[in-house]
């Protein structure tokens, strides 16, 4: 299957949710897509992404110069994203609603008054 003319500027959250749900359904994997299994799979994929950086401190320009490394990073990020969306689908969550609620909490927790100089710690 090809996806023509789709990029971050045009794709919606619904697009990802629907494509992943269809992929899972076509393979009859729904019985395996439980919250526990998806969280564990997500953790494994994050570990695989992390492994690419183990004992290395790549700067962004260096990552972009190394096409193989960039490709590997891109694939692992996609795996993480796919499992995250699968978990969202499994729990029937509205990602936008969850995001907005969390951002409201974050804005209170990390007020501009206290966090305006790049610090991660309360003054």
N, C-alpha and C positions, 0 to 999 in steps of 0.2 A: 504494500500500500504506500502511496506517495502523498505527501502533504505539501501542496504547492501554495506559495504565497502566505505561509503561516510563520509568524515570528512573535516576539514578545509584545510588539506594539498592537498586534491584531488578535492574539489568543486571549481567551477568557478562562477563568477558573472552571466554568462549566465545561469547556472544551476538554480540559485535562481530565476532569472527573468522569465525563462520558466516555472518552477514549479508553481510559484505564478500566472502567467498569465493563466495557464491551470486551476488551482483551481478556479480562479475568473470566467473564461469563462464557465466552467462546471456548475456553479451555476447561470449563467446569471446575474452576479452582475456588469457588465461593466457600465451600466447606472448610477449606484450609485458611481462608482469610478471616481468622478470628483476631480480636484485638491483641491477644498474647503473641500469636504467631507473627503478626505484622509488626509489632513493636520489636520483637527479637530480630526479624529480618531487617528492619530499619537500623537497629543497632549494629548489625553485621556490616551493612553497607556503609554506615558512617565510619566504622573501623577500617574498612577497605580504603575509603577516602583518606582517612588519617594516616594509614600506612604509607601512602605515596609521599608523605611529608616527614616520615620518621627519620630523625637525625639529620634533617635538612632544613634550611631556613631560606627557601626560595623567595626572591623578590618578584613582584608581578612582571616586570619586563623579562626576567629570565624564564618565567613560566611561558610567556607568550613566544619567546624565541624557540623553545623546545616543543615542537609540534606533537611529538609522541606523548610527552608528559601532559601537555594541555588536553590532548585527546583522552588520555586516561582519567584525568581529573574531571573532564566534562562527562564521561560515561558514568563515573561513580556518583557525581552530583545528580545525574539523571536517575540512577538507581535509587538514591535516597529520596528524591522527589516522588518517584513512582510509588514507593512503599508508603510515603507520607500521605499521598493522595488516596492510596488504597485504604489506609487506616481511617482517613476522613470519610471515605465512602462507607466503610464497614460500620462506623458509628453514626452515619447519617448526619454529620455536622455541617453547618454552614460556616465555611472558612472565613468569609468576610465578616460575619457577625462575631466570631471568636476573635479575629484580629482586632476589630474595632474596640471590643470590650477590653482586651488586653492592653491596647494602646492608651486607653483612658486611665487604666491602673498605672501603666508605666509613666505617663505624664505626671501623675501625682507623686509616685514613688521617686522619680528622678526629675524633680522640678528644675526649670531653667535657672532659677535663683541659686540653687545649690550645685548644679552640674552645668557649668558654662565655661569651663576651662580645660576640658579634656579629661578631667579626673573621673575615676570610677568609684570614688569613696566620698562619703558625706564629709562636709567641712567641719 
